[in-house]
């Protein structure tokens, strides 16, 4: 097939492009390089089935494709809060443009939504039926509400225009090619540990997260895209739950570091618990994550070492 991946030079997008090429598809990678990096896709450039398009999804584009994976949007707080209005435009106008394209060429489209649609959840773990507890006017709202509106658009285009849609609610994902400065907890901890700096914990470090290795997530995205008649959202993530303090201990051990920790106040609207209920994905996609945190961290740290140490 001919497949468009928006945000294809980003962390998850580049892994997805690589996997789709390995499966024999023609891949169009679209990115404006706000958080995407050429280095993530440079080894794909010699493949005759790979095409790079520098473009921003908030502007319309005409392409002939069979499938669209819409991953275009900064996904870490430090990046999506840098220009919150642009973040909303990417989620809303970008979604409208991609859905318009899918409607015109009758392509199937998958939206990379997020666990942030649940906000600071009052239900644990979070099933897809939970409507969330989201602050509509906070610092994180540009991302949280932008993604919620994108899901609304997906469902309305499906109901009104019969566009073949898929919605993936992605929980914390980590792995090689994460940006060193993206402000996410895994990359923060690894960079700090490799540099021998104290690891920054917010609050008491007892808030929880679930961490899915990128290869497991890519497998789930492809299965969701290719399953028939699944239009409601599907949680994708690893249900293994760790406190942030436990993650810090694992990162320090994996890095072979002697870093300590320092405690700072909790950021505004930071969720206290985050764990996916993946029973829908297990049933509909026959999918379970297979890479434990200890194994995934070894691969991720090895990638960070090459980049962080070269910057020293």
ZIQUI-V732498 format. One record per helix or strand of 2 or more residues. SS is the DSSP state (A for helix, B for strand). FROM is the first residue (numbers start at 1). LEN is the number of residues. If there is no record, write none. Layout:
SS	FROM	LEN
SS	FROM	LEN
//
This chain:
B	2	5
A	11	12
B	26	6
A	38	3
A	42	3
B	50	5
B	67	4
A	77	4
A	84	22
B	108	7
A	115	4
A	141	21
B	165	6
B	173	2
A	185	10
B	199	4
B	208	3
B	212	2
A	214	13
B	234	3
B	241	3
A	244	12
B	261	4
A	279	7
A	293	19
//
